[in-house]
Amino acid sequence: MSEFALDALQYYGAGAGTLAALIVALNLGVRKTGFGFVIFVTSSAALIAWGFLSEDAKGIGWQNIALLAINLVGVYRYLITDKPPPKPAETDAASSAA
């Protein structure tokens, strides 16, 4: 694979991961957080490809396989399931009542 393509995968993965982390950290609502996880999925996919196509980046590839699984859980939880994730205040109140 060309050096340009490898660099594009690497920098896209890094940039998309940073953007997704910002979106999730801002907690802009269920739907927007879900799309943050979609961006995380694309970041993981790019870094998996980069990791295994580069000579010395297999660790990043394996790490992003695990992160891809976690990010798919986020996509399912925030965009696919009918039941929205609990809000932090609801979770704390439920724990206190138990």
QUIJO-V239169 format. One record per helix or strand of 3 or more residues. SS is the DSSP state (~ for helix, > for strand). FROM is the first residue (numbers start at 1). LEN is the number of residues. If there is no record, write none. Layout:
((SS/FROM/LEN) (SS/FROM/LEN))
This chain:
((~/3/24) (~/30/24) (~/58/23) (~/88/10))
